[in-house]
Amino acid sequence: MPKNTVAENFWKSRKAVGVWLLAVALVILGMVTIGGLTRLTGSGLSIMEWNPIMGALPPLNGAQWQDVFRKYQQIAQYKVEHQGMSLEAFKGIFWWEWSHRLVGRLLGVVFFVPFLWFAWVGAVRRTEWPRMLLLFLLGGLQGFIGWWMVSSGFEERTSVSQYRLAIHLGAALLLLVAILWIALEYLRDGQGKGDARRGFAFAALVYLQMLLGALVAGLHAGLVYNTWPDMNGHVFPEAPFFAAPWWINFFENDGLAQFDHRIGAYIVAGFAAFIYARGIRLTGLAKKSAKAVTAITVFQIFLGISTLLLQAPELLAAAHQVTAALLLCAAVWHAFELRRLNA
């Protein structure tokens, strides 16, 4: 069969759908990475409008740059933290936020246009259209959640709400794992009926740990208690329950938020060791996915401790976040392979 015919047949196949969805997942990982750097550089409040269509164009002349800069100068972040900032310095933070939004728009195109093709040629069956459209709508909802998060920093706050930050990241991660799971279904022709409870439990644990990390990021809690394994000579943070009601301290006390994230990391590490101990008895991709979970967990522990000790340098903190997302993907892959054991 001619090579061009083979290629044409592939791009009409269900495995091609899986490859496409993996590419979409990679774009989401890119968004998570850029989003982390946007937060770390304090750039998220630099664009004061949510314009899904025309907002794709950056300022094109001096007057437009002055206009967006003038809007930024009205909010508390500028007045408290960046008073006297030059236009050139403002451009430095503007481009991070603009790039993050641009990748979000690109994600919509990368998803919707190939979907139309695969639906047309029958690689995505008509019965599967609803879940694909649901994924597309969830992507659009994620854009709205992002704007809702950003708008929390326009009045009295100098940064976005840690609650909305966690919701924004959590929604992105749910979209990521849903697309990854469906991609695996297309690539492997179904999912089987094996016992994947430990895989799902580990994925859920990593997901919760990432939400705790979002709270740490939103509270800038990585800049306090920069020692390990102690917390500035203590086992527990000082004055952990200073606010009433007591439970709100878990979400608004920077020291307690960091403590919770540390405990979560220890639990994840212990569970990963359990995954490995059970996984080495398996065969094929189930065994490989268990090893991947373990290797990424070890690397993530190293990144987490280094990020803490060095007071969260931007690139290291961003690497810590994207590695957490990769660990979540590996956990989902392992759960999928456990389901496939009896396929």
Secondary structure as UniProt FT lines:
FT   HELIX           3..10
FT   TURN            11..12
FT   HELIX           14..40
FT   TURN            41..42
FT   TURN            44..45
FT   TURN            52..53
FT   HELIX           54..56
FT   HELIX           62..72
FT   TURN            73..74
FT   HELIX           76..81
FT   TURN            83..84
FT   HELIX           87..121
FT   HELIX           126..128
FT   HELIX           129..151
FT   TURN            152..153
FT   HELIX           162..188
FT   HELIX           197..218
FT   TURN            219..220
FT   HELIX           221..223
FT   TURN            232..233
FT   TURN            240..241
FT   HELIX           246..248
FT   HELIX           249..252
FT   HELIX           254..279
FT   TURN            280..281
FT   HELIX           284..309
FT   TURN            310..311
FT   HELIX           314..340
FT   TURN            341..342
//
